Amino acid sequence: CGKRLIVPVASQGVDVEKER
């Protein structure tokens, strides 16, 4: 399953796709 998690990196909104 592909889940999209938004994680604050360097005070920025970056969406990371995780396979879990």
N, C-alpha and C positions, 0 to 999 in steps of 0.2 A: 504493500500500500504506500502511496506517496502522500506524505503529510507536509503541509507548508507551515513552518514555524517562523514567526517574526522575532528576531533577536536584536536587541539594541547593541550595536557595535560602534564604538568611537562616536557615541551620541548620534547614531544614524539608524534608520529602520532598514534592516536587511532581511529579506525573506530567504530562508534556507530550506531547501527540500531534503527531507529525511526519509529514508526507506525503512519505516517501522510501523 
